[in-house]
Amino acid sequence: MSQVDGTRPERQQSDARRRIPRTDRLLSNPDIASAAARLGEQSVRDVVREVQDSARRGELDPDEVESVICEALARRRVGSGRGVLNATGVVVHTNLGRASLSGAACDAVLDACGYVDVELDLESGTRSRRGAATRAALLRACPAANDALMVNNGAAAMVLATTALAAGREVVISRGEMIEIGAGFRLTDLIESTGARLREVGTTNRTHPGDYARAIADGDVGCVLKVHPSNYRVSGFTAEATIAEIAEITVGQGVPLIADLGSGLLVPDATLPDEPDASSALTAGADLVIASGDKLLGGPQAGILLGDVDLIARLAKHPLARAVRADKLALAAMEATLTGPTPPVTEYLHADPDLLRARTESVATAIGGVDVVPHDGRVGGGGAPGVPLPGWAIRLPERAAHALRTGVPAVLPRVHDGACLVDLRCIPHADDATVAAAVRRALDSAGPGSAD
Ligand SMILES: *Cc1c(COP(=O)(O)O)cnc(C)c1O
């Protein structure tokens, strides 16, 4: 800028820079000022500076600065998280936040945002049990349980249960059930972190009731843990002791039997015949069942503990319960998931293949020039590995995937075998036209020969 003998283009550029609107003038624009009320002063200043900088670099005409800022602010959300249309066919998609909440659950969250009676009895004006309505909803949804407690997540439920029942003592667990869940998270490490000692019984492929009986007879056992190895399967020469068989042993010894089911099915589901459920586990003799709220239950992130009244009371009274207690928003979302209309996870899991095919073909027609192919969806979230959910997908060239992911709205397809597959199973029917438009844009922008 201090150059004296500036050539003509440089002088033109510095003239242009002088025409970039000043910050105070931009901030007095009513649209920009009202955006500050919605997004916060600092976020608006950041956008203003970004756009001014882009004009200073000559990437933008100074006359467009104001309108570009207004457009950017109109699109901007307070949080940076972006909604994604899940076109993978994976119902409980961990990287997409697992379960998609029902409209009823979203409404309940909004209602719970302000002050709410989460721990207050309005009738008497006195303090009440936290989340009483959610507890009641859980007990109605799983009548085999005598009591229920909701905590932050499944892992927290496990920590609370093993700490309260077995810290300084042994947790008996089959070697066939010592699982890693994902991202290096090992259940056994978590249990040991509570100060409980693992008492491994059986072998990787075979564990018998007698293995549990011997461990209980000669150990200092706090609880027996039966884990559903949700994300893998041992096949061939295998044996496991059932909950009923283990319960026969533990009940006489006064040792609590905990079943960690993971998936969150509260009652059996014919679509997933091998997936255990809380009702069956409790009926078979488990004293406590642990499940996640945001897997097949289809609710918010939560850990659900169901079962014996005295055991739940012990857990609820433990100091650690306070550190893992459920948030009021999650309690509200869980109650609405259980009492409201069928949540999306359940709907997507049971989607009728013929209806999926008709939807997929009509979206394919709207796009034009693309094929519909059979495509199996999955439960996901570590649940029901190897169980295909028959369905359909639109087959696109692999290079469309990047444009779909980075478009607005973002669409996450499945990339498999050199193709980009768009599966409508986990997409609300009302968004079919949005998906068709997104695919057309992706195909246009990706171009016939360009790389992904
Ligand atoms: C998913 C899962 C967990 C962990 O639950 P989070 O809610 O993710 O903390 C524990 N045990 C099993 C068997 C699981 O499948």
The ligand as an SDF file (V2000), in Angstrom:
LIG
                    3D

 15 15  0  0  0  0  0  0  0  0999 V2000
  -23.4590  -49.6800   23.0860 C   0  0  0  0  0  0  0  0  0  0  0  0
  -23.1670  -50.6070   24.2040 C   0  0  0  0  0  0  0  0  0  0  0  0
  -22.6760  -50.1200   25.4260 C   0  0  0  0  0  0  0  0  0  0  0  0
  -22.3630  -48.6560   25.6520 C   0  0  0  0  0  0  0  0  0  0  0  0
  -23.4890  -47.8830   25.6980 O   0  0  0  0  0  0  0  0  0  0  0  0
  -23.3690  -46.2960   25.4130 P   0  0  0  0  0  0  0  0  0  0  0  0
  -24.7600  -45.8280   25.5230 O   0  0  0  0  0  0  0  0  0  0  0  0
  -22.7490  -46.1340   24.0840 O   0  0  0  0  0  0  0  0  0  0  0  0
  -22.4930  -45.7390   26.4970 O   0  0  0  0  0  0  0  0  0  0  0  0
  -22.4340  -51.0330   26.4380 C   0  0  0  0  0  0  0  0  0  0  0  0
  -22.6340  -52.3570   26.2540 N   0  0  0  0  0  0  0  0  0  0  0  0
  -23.1150  -52.8540   25.0890 C   0  0  0  0  0  0  0  0  0  0  0  0
  -23.3320  -54.3370   24.9640 C   0  0  0  0  0  0  0  0  0  0  0  0
  -23.3720  -52.0050   24.0200 C   0  0  0  0  0  0  0  0  0  0  0  0
  -23.8200  -52.5090   22.8520 O   0  0  0  0  0  0  0  0  0  0  0  0
  1  2  1  0
  2  3  1  0
  2 14  2  0
  3  4  1  0
  3 10  2  0
  4  5  1  0
  5  6  1  0
  6  7  2  0
  6  8  1  0
  6  9  1  0
 10 11  1  0
 11 12  2  0
 12 13  1  0
 12 14  1  0
 14 15  1  0
M  END
$$$$
